[in-house]
Amino acid sequence: MKIIRNLDELEHPIANAVVTIGNFDGIHLGHREIFRRVVRRSREIGGTSVVYTFVPHPLKVLAPDDAPPLISTYAEKEALIEASCIDVLICAPFTRDLAELPAHRFVREILVEKIGVTHLVVGYDYLFGKDRSGDIQLLRRMGEYLGFVVEVLEPIAAGEEIYSSTRVREMIGRGEVREVVNVLGRHYTFEGKVVHGFGRGAKLGFPTANLKTDKELMPCPGVYAVKVKRGEKFIDGVLNLGRNPTFCVAGSFIEVHLLDFEGDIYGEALRVYFVERLRDEKCFDGPESLMDAIQEDIRRARALLPGEKIVAYREYLDCGKTAKGKKGPAL
């Protein structure tokens, strides 16, 4: 997949560009269906599949206080879009000047003249341009005049549940990490670097890896059964996410106890997959009661995790291009 980070890199319009445009935070099952339509149509006409998205998220520029925490990091989003078989990803810088561009000029100057759209796939409620004044009707009128087709997708849902980034954020915020797999199509995950902590876990007999991450959206505080990927190996674990109320310390922490693992992993990057929420974070009377709770967390994790298979993107999307025995991008 070719990544374009500035439209000035496009010296010529893209040949037979089949385009979709949006923020696509999280790359949930609804987004995947949009990408399938784009890829299928591009292959039908011998064209190029294009995803046009923005960096940073528009609300981080226009209304930072109202901007939602991102479900995926920008690097994760790029990897997930590549795994969706897209040919070209445009990560356009979002600026206030772009936000002030009238909708009709955005269509003519950017979608048509710069990118060369011949077929545009958008959701039923897509709005764009200055003051979000552009809508489906405007796109269709301009498509008829400028020579591109507009394909509008109705809400994509399972039963009555519409797939949306808002829905994913709500579920993650409630700690519904098992249930969110049915909306994302994969386990929720983050990458963290192992850093030095207070060493309390080791003193209690349960050494932990303290993780620092750039991930914005994390589940609510609590204890989770997780799978941790180190290199190509998965290790079962129990993760505590929160403020360590028993020890009355300031700040929020991510600590994972790796089951049946010994070794020095400081400075390493680990990828954590949330499997199931085990319990709320609690303030215990003292170390002894905390140790009892941790032992019960580990017992439950040992019973649960061996039969769990992590759903990672590469396991069902390789675009037909992954060589035998070679693994594609995984998150």
C-alpha positions, 0 to 999 in steps of 0.5 A: 500500500502506498501512503501519501501524507500530503496531497502535494505528493500527487503530481497527477490524478490517480488512475480510475480512483475508487475512493472512500473518505472518513476518519475511520477510527478503530477500523470496525466491521462497518469500516471493513464493509466500506473497504470491501466495496471500494476494493471490489469496485476498483478490481471490477474497473481495473482501478485503484482503491483509495482511502482518504483520511485525516491526521490529526482527527478533525476534532483535535483541531476544531474542538480539542476539548470535545475530541474523543480518545482515539480507538487506534493509534495512527500507526495502527490505523495505517496497518489495519487499512493496509490489511484491508487490501487498499492500494493507496492511503491518503493521510491528509493533514487536517488544518483550519484552512481545510475546515474552511474550504467550502464543500463544492470546492473540496469536491472539485479541487481535491476529490476530482482535480487532485485525486481523480475520483471516478467512483466515491463510496460514502456512508448514508450520513456523510457530511463534509466541507465548511460548517459540514454543509456538504451532503449526499445530495451535493455529491450526487449533483456534482458527480453528475456534472463532473463525471464520477459515481456516488455509491451510498451505503446504508447503516451497516449493522448486525441485527439492530446494532449499528457498527460505529466508532462511538459504539466501540468507545462506549463498550471499551469505556465499560470494560466490555472487552469480550463483547467488543470483538463482535463490533471490531471483528478482532480483540482490542489491543494496545502496544506498551513499552516495559518501564520500571515501576515500584516493584510492589508486585515482586514483593507480593510474589507476583512480579509485573511488567509496567507498561507505558503506551501511546494508546488513547482509549483504554478500558475502564479501571479493573483487572483483565485476563489478557494475552501478551505477544512478545515477538511471535509468542503469546503469553497468558497474563493478568493485567491491572489497569488503574490507580492502585488504590490499596497503596494510595499512590497518585497516577494511573498504571498498567501492570501485567503479570505474565503467567509462568514467565521469567526474564528481563524484559525492561525496554521491550515492546509488548502487545496486549490483547484484552480477553475478558474483564475479571473484576473491578479495581478495589481498595483492599484492607492490606497486602494479604487480602490483595494477595488473595484477590490476585491469586483468585484472578490468576486462577480464573485466568488460567482456567479461561485463557488456554482455550482462547484464540486471539483474533488478529487482523492478519488471520482473516485479511491478507488480500490474497497477496501473503506468500505461503508461510509469510505472515501479514500485518497483525494487531 
